[in-house]
Amino acid sequence: MEAFEAQIYAKNLLEEAVSKQVQDIYLLPLGDHYQIYFRTAFTREESSHLPAGEALALMSHLKFLAGMNLGEHRRSQLGATSYELSESQVRLRLSTVGDFRGHESMVIRLLPEAGQQSLHYWDDSFFAELPKAPGLYLFAGPVGSGKTSLMYQLARKDFAGRQIMTIEDPVEIREEAFLQLQLNSVIGSDYESLIKLALRHRPELLIVGEIRDPLTARMVFRASLTGMTVFSSIHAGSIPGVISRLRDFGLRDWEIKASLKSVLYQRLIAGKGLVDLAKENFETKSPEAWNQKLSELHATGHLTAHQLEAEQIKPERATEADSADG
């Protein structure tokens, strides 16, 4: 029987995923083997399965490249690496965790590399509508909606040749022109300490990967009040939902009003970004324009009726803080 070559299998798996425009690859334990699934914007399909030993070898190969702890199979870990394919390079973000039996699972997010073609949009007029003033710009949407890609795209467009610093967990897109910092709990590099560092470095643009807790929210708002421009992402199901989320994190209305310049809500629809922008009156932003854009995509065959229903923002849930799938 031919020996299992984790490196060869990984390359073939990733080549197939890239060709199918897959966003995530799941390696999930199921009895005495592992099931591999591909997830795109709207579907999850079974790809293949591996004996448990081979799946563990595959995960160990990827964890090694991402600098993750190979001996840890229970606690959750995050990592990132770039992988050379036959004709391109793909950036991977890895997430692992063990179940109650100690069986490890892995999710592989496929990310664009620097220099690859930027994300395209159904309507890119929002680029010209964004204000250029210092302050906070929040990018909302579920996991995999292109928030980081959009932040980087705007950074390259509007801050070319200027000092740009990013703080991420982990760094998703490598960009040589940016000073990119990554969280590392082993050496005490968390969002709080790195944002404090950024205040001393005074970049013209600071990108904070994600606001995920009250302390990070407060530090991000503090940075935006010092005269620099700050981009950050947040999980919310609509533009009004962003305000609800910020209040959940303990921010007061005057703080939000003083620093928040724009909120962009984004989803990936048929491989392209669809963006809703608000520059004021965030809490009362109507979902009507967003839903109209979706209806137009449905009418042109880019969305099924089921997908249209799932993507529409209902007025009664427009202020919900969390997206159902984010």
Rosetta blueprint (number, residue, H / E / L):
1 M L
2 E L
3 A L
4 F L
5 E L
6 A H
7 Q H
8 I H
9 Y H
10 A H
11 K H
12 N H
13 L H
14 L H
15 E H
16 E H
17 A H
18 V H
19 S H
20 K L
21 Q L
22 V L
23 Q L
24 D E
25 I E
26 Y E
27 L E
28 L E
29 P E
30 L E
31 G L
32 D L
33 H E
34 Y E
35 Q E
36 I E
37 Y E
38 F E
39 R E
40 T L
41 A L
42 F L
43 T L
44 R E
45 E E
46 E E
47 S E
48 S E
49 H E
50 L E
51 P E
52 A H
53 G H
54 E H
55 A H
56 L H
57 A H
58 L H
59 M H
60 S H
61 H H
62 L H
63 K H
64 F H
65 L H
66 A L
67 G L
68 M L
69 N L
70 L L
71 G L
72 E L
73 H L
74 R L
75 R L
76 S L
77 Q E
78 L E
79 G E
80 A E
81 T E
82 S E
83 Y E
84 E E
85 L L
86 S L
87 E L
88 S L
89 Q E
90 V E
91 R E
92 L E
93 R E
94 L E
95 S E
96 T E
97 V E
98 G E
99 D L
100 F L
101 R L
102 G L
103 H L
104 E E
105 S E
106 M E
107 V E
108 I E
109 R E
110 L E
111 L E
112 P L
113 E L
114 A L
115 G L
116 Q L
117 Q L
118 S L
119 L L
120 H L
121 Y E
122 W L
123 D L
124 D L
125 S L
126 F H
127 F H
128 A H
129 E H
130 L L
131 P L
132 K L
133 A L
134 P L
135 G E
136 L E
137 Y E
138 L E
139 F E
140 A E
141 G L
142 P L
143 V L
144 G L
145 S L
146 G L
147 K H
148 T H
149 S H
150 L H
151 M H
152 Y H
153 Q H
154 L H
155 A H
156 R H
157 K H
158 D H
159 F L
160 A L
161 G L
162 R L
163 Q L
164 I E
165 M E
166 T E
167 I E
168 E E
169 D L
170 P L
171 V L
172 E L
173 I L
174 R L
175 E L
176 E L
177 A L
178 F L
179 L E
180 Q E
181 L E
182 Q E
183 L L
184 N E
185 S H
186 V H
187 I H
188 G L
189 S E
190 D L
191 Y H
192 E H
193 S H
194 L H
195 I H
196 K H
197 L H
198 A H
199 L H
200 R H
201 H H
202 R L
203 P L
204 E L
205 L E
206 L E
207 I E
208 V E
209 G L
210 E L
211 I L
212 R L
213 D L
214 P H
215 L H
216 T H
217 A H
218 R H
219 M H
220 V H
221 F H
222 R H
223 A H
224 S H
225 L L
226 T L
227 G L
228 M L
229 T E
230 V E
231 F E
232 S E
233 S E
234 I E
235 H L
236 A L
237 G L
238 S L
239 I H
240 P H
241 G H
242 V H
243 I H
244 S H
245 R H
246 L H
247 R H
248 D H
249 F L
250 G L
251 L L
252 R L
253 D H
254 W H
255 E H
256 I H
257 K H
258 A H
259 S H
260 L E
261 K E
262 S E
263 V E
264 L E
265 Y E
266 Q E
267 R E
268 L E
269 I E
270 A L
271 G L
272 K E
273 G E
274 L E
275 V E
276 D E
277 L E
278 A E
279 K L
280 E L
281 N L
282 F H
283 E H
284 T H
285 K L
286 S L
287 P L
288 E H
289 A H
290 W H
291 N H
292 Q H
293 K H
294 L H
295 S H
296 E H
297 L H
298 H H
299 A H
300 T L
301 G L
302 H L
303 L L
304 T L
305 A H
306 H H
307 Q H
308 L H
309 E H
310 A H
311 E H
312 Q L
313 I L
314 K L
315 P H
316 E H
317 R H
318 A L
319 T L
320 E L
321 A L
322 D L
323 S L
324 A L
325 D L
326 G L
